Amino acid sequence: MPLLKDILIGIVAGFIATLALSVLMLTKAYLPQLDTITMLDGVLGAFLAELGRWAPPAPIGGWLWFFAIGTVWWGALYAVMEPILPGRWPWARGLSFGAIATLLVWLMVLPLAGAGYFGMHLSAIQPVVTLFEHLVYGVILGEAYGRLNARTRSPDSHSSRLLIEEV
């Protein structure tokens, strides 16, 4: 059950980080070619149309998908990967995770969305924006996870990471 508890904490931390990233994304609304929500909304709408399903009106579908990915997918994946991520402090492990997430988005998600590798079909600056957003997300995710996880541990319990670092 400790893994399930960690995954639930990861999901909560993922929500916190996704919320913070959403605020950052709203500040770049002046760059329409870099609008992640519109891109996600389009991909979701096309997918649901292929299935013959109803799609929520734009941009609601994009925001729902964005929060589901950032909260559940990345949050749970972080909780599973956290013990093996490099970095002594939670924010540093989150930064490492953000770099890994960026690579996955550059090489898998953006090409599948029709944006090309690194998102170069959208803009020459897209790779930099994607990297920056995922590093910010990762730092917030790592720090939130570290703080939430520290609160749920009993004072006399030690993780293997803490035992290794004390030696």
MOKALIN-V219834 format. One record per pair of residues at least 12 apart in sequence whose ideal C-beta (glycine too) atoms are under 8 Angstrom apart, sorted by sequence separation. I is the first residue (numbers start at 1). J is the second residue. D is the distance in Angstrom with one decimal. If there is no record, write none. Layout:
I|J|D / I|J|D
This chain:
25|37|7.1 / 85|97|5.8 / 106|118|4.7 / 110|122|7.9 / 118|130|7.6 / 45|58|7.4 / 48|61|7.9 / 106|119|7.1 / 82|97|7.8 / 45|61|6.2 / 78|94|7.5 / 81|97|6.4 / 110|126|7.7 / 41|58|4.9 / 44|61|4.6 / 41|59|5.2 / 44|62|6.7 / 41|60|7.9 / 78|97|5.3 / 81|100|7.8 / 38|58|7.2 / 41|61|4.9 / 42|62|7.8 / 110|130|7.5 / 38|59|6.4 / 40|61|7.5 / 41|62|3.1 / 44|65|5.1 / 106|127|6.5 / 37|59|5.0 / 40|62|4.1 / 41|63|7.9 / 39|62|7.4 / 74|97|8.0 / 38|62|6.2 / 41|65|7.5 / 106|130|6.5 / 37|62|3.9 / 40|65|4.8 / 105|130|5.8 / 36|62|7.7 / 37|63|5.8 / 40|66|5.6 / 74|101|6.3 / 102|130|5.9 / 37|66|6.0 / 102|131|5.0 / 105|134|6.7 / 36|66|6.7 / 99|131|7.9 / 102|134|4.2 / 101|134|4.7 / 102|135|7.2 / 99|134|7.4 / 98|134|4.4 / 99|135|6.8 / 101|137|7.3 / 98|135|4.3 / 101|138|6.5 / 98|136|7.4 / 98|137|5.7 / 99|138|7.1 / 95|135|6.0 / 98|138|2.2 / 22|63|8.0 / 97|138|4.7 / 98|139|6.7 / 96|138|7.2 / 95|138|5.3 / 98|141|7.5 / 22|66|7.4 / 94|138|4.2 / 95|139|5.4 / 97|141|6.6 / 22|67|7.8 / 94|139|4.9 / 97|142|6.5 / 94|140|7.0 / 94|141|4.9 / 95|142|6.8 / 18|66|7.1 / 91|139|4.9 / 94|142|1.9 / 18|67|5.6 / 21|70|6.6 / 93|142|4.9 / 94|143|6.2 / 92|142|7.1 / 91|142|5.0 / 94|145|7.2 / 15|67|7.4 / 18|70|3.2 / 90|142|4.5 / 91|143|4.7 / 17|70|6.6 / 18|71|5.3 / 89|142|8.0 / 90|143|5.2 / 93|146|7.8 / 15|70|7.6 / 87|142|7.7 / 90|145|6.3 / 91|146|7.6 / 14|70|5.7 / 15|71|4.3 / 18|74|7.8 / 90|146|2.7 / 14|71|4.4 / 17|74|7.8 / 89|146|7.5 / 90|147|7.3 / 14|72|6.8 / 17|75|7.6 / 14|73|7.9 / 11|71|5.9 / 14|74|5.3 / 15|75|6.9 / 82|142|7.8 / 11|72|5.8 / 14|75|2.2 / 13|75|5.8 / 14|76|7.3 / 12|75|7.2 / 74|137|7.5 / 78|141|5.6 / 82|145|6.6 / 11|75|4.3 / 14|78|6.8 / 78|142|7.4 / 10|75|4.3 / 11|76|5.8 / 13|78|7.0 / 10|76|5.2 / 13|79|7.9 / 75|141|7.0 / 79|145|6.9 / 10|77|7.6 / 70|137|7.0 / 74|141|7.0 / 78|145|6.3 / 7|75|7.9 / 10|78|5.0 / 11|79|7.7 / 7|76|4.8 / 10|79|2.9 / 43|112|7.6 / 9|79|6.3 / 10|80|7.6 / 43|113|5.1 / 42|113|7.8 / 43|114|8.0 / 7|79|4.6 / 10|82|7.5 / 6|79|4.3 / 7|80|7.0 / 40|113|7.8 / 6|80|7.7 / 39|113|5.6 / 3|79|7.8 / 6|82|7.4 / 39|115|6.8 / 83|159|7.5 / 3|80|7.4 / 83|160|7.0 / 88|165|6.8 / 83|161|6.2 / 39|122|7.8 / 34|122|6.5 / 33|122|5.2 / 34|123|6.0 / 33|123|4.9 / 34|125|7.3 / 31|123|7.7 / 34|126|6.1 / 33|126|7.8 / 34|129|5.4 / 36|133|7.9 / 31|129|7.7 / 28|129|7.3 / 25|133|7.1 / 24|133|6.7 / 21|133|6.1 / 24|136|6.3 / 21|136|6.5 / 20|136|7.5 / 21|137|4.7 / 20|137|7.5 / 18|137|7.3 / 21|140|7.4 / 17|137|5.0 / 20|140|4.9 / 17|138|7.7 / 17|140|4.1 / 16|140|6.6 / 17|141|3.9 / 16|141|7.6 / 14|141|6.2 / 17|144|6.1 / 13|141|5.4 / 16|144|4.4 / 13|142|8.0 / 13|144|3.9 / 12|144|7.5 / 13|145|3.9 / 10|145|5.9 / 13|148|5.8 / 9|145|6.2 / 12|148|6.0 / 9|148|4.9 / 9|149|5.3 / 6|149|6.9 / 9|152|6.6 / 5|152|6.7
